[in-house]
Amino acid sequence: MAHKASLSQLQTPSVAYADGGIQPYADIKIHISAEALTRGLSIFEGLKGYWDDDGAEFALRVPELHYRRLCRSARLLEIPIEFDYAHYLGACSELASHLLVPEADLWLRTTLYVIDGHWGEGTRADLIITAFKQTKGRPEPMRLGVSTWRRSEDVSLPYRAKSTANYSVARLARIEGNRRGYDDMVLLNSAGRVAEGTGSAILMVRDGGVVTPPASEGTLESLTIDVIEGICRRDGIAFERRPIDRSELLVADECGLAGTISDLTPVAEIDGFGFEVNGLLAELAKEYESVMRRRAVLEAFPMVTIATSMR
Ligand code: PMP
């Protein structure tokens, strides 16, 4: 149960960022009439920061790409963004400086809650950032099932927007998975093909190459997948984005989940179909960790140092 140890919501940090500054975590409130609550209108990004091996520098993974995805989600949902990337990075750094400890990495949730507005009139959102400790170390293989719940469609609840509303289906899939004894679930799209996990992208290995569904199959545009693609290109490993049938996934050689929190997590089983867990994806998981901890550099996917240790 790789996720359980780092369940961020079980932590209560001392402070968070809201209304333009650092506030006590417990004091931050949202009004009951905010569109964030009445119409489920909030968008977010989960960013992860990693210490290097010496514990000397703490760096965020691709924060500018997260900012750009947040801007795309905001444009799609007609939420004005009134701050630039420098402000976004500064706010993340400020919060991290309060909450960082040497023994843990950090996951930051940067959420735009729509606090003013009515059916699109006078929409105003507040950037609220919370951050939670993440255990270091590579995730353990997981056991998955295929959920009876499906990803929304582009024309109803666009999956490209990282909006909180999209996660109500993911939540139902997790509940279903818990009842069936699985660590996480695979969500299919409305056509019955593979989309993604509840909070991560999915990939498989077939004939020595990595395959993952494109975003148009009902997935969030995953930044972790982009980094893994960069590693594959660097190392001469075939990497393809194409639709995957459920039946093709079940008989793949290897399977994995990829996401900011999951890193690259090997999957040992889906609905009783087993996979190799010490193969290509395990190698890629090590390479991924090397990039995160700055033993290797991928130019297109910068790690941005935002704190240094006092040691
Ligand atoms: N799909 C969903 C539903 C997610 O919540 C996430 C995590 N953000 C992903 C895919 C993977 O995206 P990323 O690699 O950018 O974290």
Boltz pocket constraint, residues with backbone or C-beta under 6 A from the ligand:
constraints:
  - pocket:
      binder: B
      contacts: [[A, 46], [A, 196], [A, 197], [A, 198], [A, 199], [A, 200], [A, 201], [A, 219], [A, 220], [A, 221], [A, 222], [A, 223], [A, 224], [A, 225], [A, 258], [A, 259], [A, 260], [A, 261]]
      max_distance: 6.0
